[in-house]
Amino acid sequence: MFNSEDEEREFWAEHDSADYVDWSKAKRLTLSKLKPSTERISLRLPESMLDGLKVLAHKRDVPYQSLLKVFLAERIEQELRP
C-alpha cells in the first residue's frame, strides 16, 4: 500500500486508524522477551512549546512523546543527509 515509511507516516498523520481497523477485535500482545532499545532522558521545554506539541499530537491522535520522537527523527535524518 505504501512505497516508503515516510509515505505511511504522512498518511497516518492525517487519517484515523479507526476508519480502517476494528479496534474492538484487537488483542493485547506482550512481548516480554524483548529488551527495550530506548533510553529514558529528562528534557526541559518551554511550556508554550510543550503546549503546541500537545495540540499537534491531539490533532493526529498520537501521544505527544511519540510525535516528538517523529519530529526529532525527521530532523536528524535531514541534518545527516549530505
C-alpha positions in Angstrom: 0.0 0.0 0.0 2.8 2.4 0.9 6.0 2.9 -1.0 8.0 4.1 2.0 7.8 4.7 5.7 7.6 8.4 5.1 4.6 8.0 2.9 2.9 5.8 5.5 3.8 8.3 8.3 2.2 11.1 6.3 -0.9 9.0 5.7 -1.5 8.2 9.3 -0.8 11.7 10.4 -3.9 12.8 8.5 -6.2 9.7 8.9 -7.8 8.0 11.9 -6.9 4.3 12.2 -10.5 3.6 13.5 -11.6 4.2 9.9 -9.5 1.2 8.8 -9.2 -1.1 11.9 -11.9 -2.6 14.1 -10.1 -2.0 17.4 -12.8 -3.8 19.3 -11.4 -7.1 17.9 -7.8 -6.2 18.8 -6.0 -8.4 21.3 -3.2 -7.1 23.6 0.1 -8.6 22.9 3.0 -8.7 25.4 6.5 -9.2 24.0 8.1 -10.0 27.3 11.4 -11.3 25.9 12.2 -8.1 24.1 14.6 -5.7 25.7 13.8 -2.0 25.2 16.2 -0.3 22.9 15.4 3.1 24.2 16.9 5.2 26.9 15.0 7.5 29.2 16.0 11.1 29.3 14.9 14.2 31.0 14.2 17.2 28.8 13.2 20.7 29.8 11.0 22.6 27.3 9.3 25.9 27.5 5.6 25.4 28.5 4.4 27.1 25.3 6.5 24.6 23.2 5.1 21.6 25.1 1.5 23.0 24.8 2.0 23.4 21.0 3.4 19.9 20.7 0.4 18.5 22.6 -2.1 20.4 20.3 -0.4 18.9 17.3 -0.3 15.4 18.8 -4.0 15.6 19.7 -4.9 16.6 16.1 -3.0 13.5 14.9 -4.4 11.3 17.7 -1.0 10.2 18.9 0.8 10.7 22.2 2.9 13.8 22.3 6.1 11.9 23.2 5.6 9.8 20.1 5.2 12.9 17.9 8.3 14.4 19.4 10.3 11.3 18.5 8.9 11.5 14.9 9.9 15.2 14.7 13.4 14.5 16.1 13.9 11.6 13.8 12.9 13.6 10.7 15.2 16.5 11.7 18.1 14.2 12.5 17.7 12.4 9.1 17.5 15.8 7.4 20.7 17.1 9.1 22.7 14.0 8.4 21.9 14.0 4.7 24.9 15.0 2.6 
